Amino acid sequence: MADFNYEIVEEIAVLSENPKGWRKELNLVSWNERPPKFDLRDWAPEHEKMGKGVTLSNEEFAALKEALTKM
């Protein structure tokens, strides 16, 4: 697997935490020094490890927000 880097630019919300301390978080993350995107995934306590997640552009996040508002 190719190397990659990330920077959590803004921590927006913690949605849940499991007994091992991993938290499901919504953050603004820059992947490989690209512009930051909205990111929803599980993170280890010090953000040293991550689980699989979903990354959304501003447009995708706006569409999700609109869909949730209509629920």
C-alpha positions, 0 to 999 in steps of 0.5 A: 500500500502506498504511503499517505499522510493526513492532517485533521484540520478541524474536529467538528463532532464526536458521535460515539465512543466504544469501550476501547476508546475509539470514537466515531468522529466528523472532522475536516481532514486534509489527505496527502496535503490536498484541500480538506474534506469532511470525513466520518470514521472511527479513530483511535484515542490519539488519532494514531490509527483509523478505521474505514470511513467516508470522505465528502466534498463540500458539495456532497456534505451540503447534499447530505445535510439537506437530505437529513434536514428533510427527514 
